[in-house]
Amino acid sequence: MADDKANDVIWEKRYQADARVAKWPFDLIVSMIMRRFSKVEQRAGIKILDYGCGGGNNFWFLKREGFDGYACDIAQSALDITERKIASEGIEISSDRFVLIDGKTLPFEDDLFDAIIDRESLCQSPWIQIEKNVQEFNRILKPGGSYFGINFTDHHPDARYGRYQKNGDWNNFSQGLFKDQGHRHLFSLNELVGLFNENWEIDSIREHSLKTVYSGPERLSDREEISEYVIVAHTKNDGR
């Protein structure tokens, strides 16, 4: 199976080429954050980590809304794009808010964050590392802190193009959304429930699906299907 370093290299090259850089924040991320924090008056005191910030579209939203955002990614080019995006808006932010990670540990102190947002980043690690990553999330979140995660399901239609390894891990996708993106973990519902069991309280897990049912013949490339699990979970307040 491909290792984490292979994914590091793949995404570094993609962001160097400005490939797959989203411009606008993802609607479900916006909805989850605002549902949790919209009534907070002093947003500068709310620390939120954008785990796998990519091109900074969701991080830009955090900063525009006044939160104390931190951005981390396995690709330095992603952090560079994110920092340029924020600077272009005239938003001042300390360089220590942009953190390169190795995909194995998170270089943040215990109980630092009020929330973590994760848009399709946890699923880029193999299962054995995912379990450790979720433990790291629990460590760096404050008691009662929130994890907002969106990751692909094990019945995503593009799974048929990949090679199954074990424990929900896939690689070598011949076509589809995951082609040339290294390995992916596609989550089962039972896995998510188990991951966020000990020392967590799950608020909800929803399935988000998208399927193109019609497009003009000249837009065949726009047809797509997506299947994601959307999870909201909180660290327990009664000690960890």
N, C-alpha and C positions, 0 to 999 in steps of 0.2 A: 504494500500500500504506500502511496505517496506520503511523505512526511511533511511536518510543518514548514521546514525550510523551503520545500518546493512551492508551497503556497505563498511564502514570503516573496520569492523571486517572481512568481507569476503576477502578483498584485503590484509589486514595485514597478515592473515593466508596464503594466496597464496604466497605472497612474502617471508614470513618466510620459506616456503617450496621450494623457488626458482621455483615456478610454473609459466608458461607462461611468462618467462623473455626473451624478444627479445635481440639478440646479435647485430644486425646491424641496422643502421638508416633506417627509412622508406623512400623509394625512392621519394614519393611525397613531403615529408617534405624537403628533400634535394633540390629538384627541386625548390620549392617555395622560400626557403631562398636564394639560390644562384641566382635565377632570380632577386631577390630584392637587394641583397647586394654583389654580386660577384665583382663589380667594386670599392667597398669601400676599400681604402688602409689602413686606420687605424681601423681595425676591433675590436681592444680592446676597442674602444670607443662606440661600438654598443651593447646595453644591450638587451638581448633576454631572455624571460621567457619561460621555458619548463613547461607548465601547465599540471600536471599529468605526471610526468617524468617516472613513472614505473621503469623499470630496467636500465634506463639511456642510452639506445641506441641512442636516438636522442640528448640527452644532450652531450654525448661523441662526436658526430659529431660537435656540436656547439663549444666545447672547442678545438677540433682538428683543426678547421678552424679559431681559434683565436678570437672568439666573447666573450664578457663578459656575460657568461651565468649564469642564476639563475634556480634552479630546485625546484619545489614544488610538493607535493603529499599529499593525505590523509592518506597514510600508511608510518609509520616510517621505516619499513623494506625496502620499495622501495627506500627511500632516502639513507639508509645504503648501499644497493646494488649499487646505483649510485655513491656514494662517493668512495666505494672500486674500482669500475670500473675506475674512473678517476685517483685514486691514483696508480693503477696498470700500468697506462700509463706514470707515472712519471710527470703528470701535477699537478702543485701546484695551489690550489684554496682555498680561505677562507671558513671556515665552515659556515659563514653566508649566503653563496650562496645556502645552502640546507635548505629549509623551509617547516615545517609541517603545513598544512592548515586544517581547519575544514570543508571545503566544502561550507561555507556560506559567508565568507569575505576573502579578500586577504590582508595580513599584509605588504603591500608595500605602499610607498608614492605616491602621485599624480604625473602624468607625468614623471614616472621613465623609462619606457621601450620604446625601438624603435620597438619591435615586440613581439608577443606572438605566440608560437606554441602549438597546441592542437590536439593530436592524440587520438580520442575516449575517451576524458575525460569529456567534457561538457555534453555528453549524459548519464553520470552516475548519474546526479542529476534529481530530478523531475522538471516538467515544472515551477512550482512556484519559484523554486530556480534558474533555468536556466536564467530567466529574470533578476534576481538580479546579477547573475554571469557576464552576458554580460555588465551590468552597471558598475561592478567592472573592467572589462577589459578596458572599455572606460576611467575610472578614472585613472588607473595606466599607460596607454599608453600616450606617448607624442602626441601633436597635429600632425596629419599626420602619427601616428604610425600604424603598420600593425598587423592584426589578421589573422593567417593562421590556419584554422580549418578543421578537417576531422572527420565527425561523421556519424553514421548510419542513413539510410533513413527509412521512414515509410513503404516502400515496400520491406524491407529486407526479403528474403525468410524465415528466421528463426522466423519471427514474428508469424508464424502460431503455433509455439510451446509454446507461452507465453499466459499469461492472461492479457487482456487489462483492464486498470484501467480507466483513463480519461485523456484528454488533451495530448494525445500522450505518456502517461506513461504506461509501461508494467512491469510485474514481473512473478515469478513462471514459468519459462521456463522449460519444461519437457525434452527437448533435444536440440541439436544444439549448436551453438557458444555461446549463452548466458546462458546455463545451469549452475547453481550454481554460478552465478555472480550477484545475487541480482536483483535490478531493473534497467531498461534501459528506456531512452527516445528515441524514434525513430522519427526523424524530418520529417516534411513535408516541401516542398519547400516554401509554403506560410509562415510557421513559421519562417524559416531562413530569408526571406526577411523582415518580420516584426520585428524580433529581431535586425537586423542591419540596421534599418531605421533611427530613430532619432539619431542625432549626429554621424552617420557613413556614409561612402560612400562605396558601394559594388563595388569591381572591377570585380569579377566574381564568379559564383557558377556553378560548374561542377558536374556531377554524375560520380562516378568511380564504375565500375561493374567488377566482376570477377566470372566466372562460369567454373567449370571443365566440359569439354565436353567428355573427355575420360581418363580413368586410368585403369591400369591392374587389373584383378580380385583380386590379392593379395594386392592391395592398395586402397581398397574401403574407408578406413578411411581418405584418402587424398582428397576425393571429397568434394568440397565446393562451396558455392555461397556467394558473398558479394555485398552489395550495400551501397555506402557511398556518402555523399555530401561533396565536397571540396570547401571551401569558402575562398576568399581573400577579406578582407575589411579593410578600413582605417578610423581612427578617423578624423573628420573634422578639418581643420586648422583655421576656422573662429570663434573659441571660442566655449566653451561647457557650 
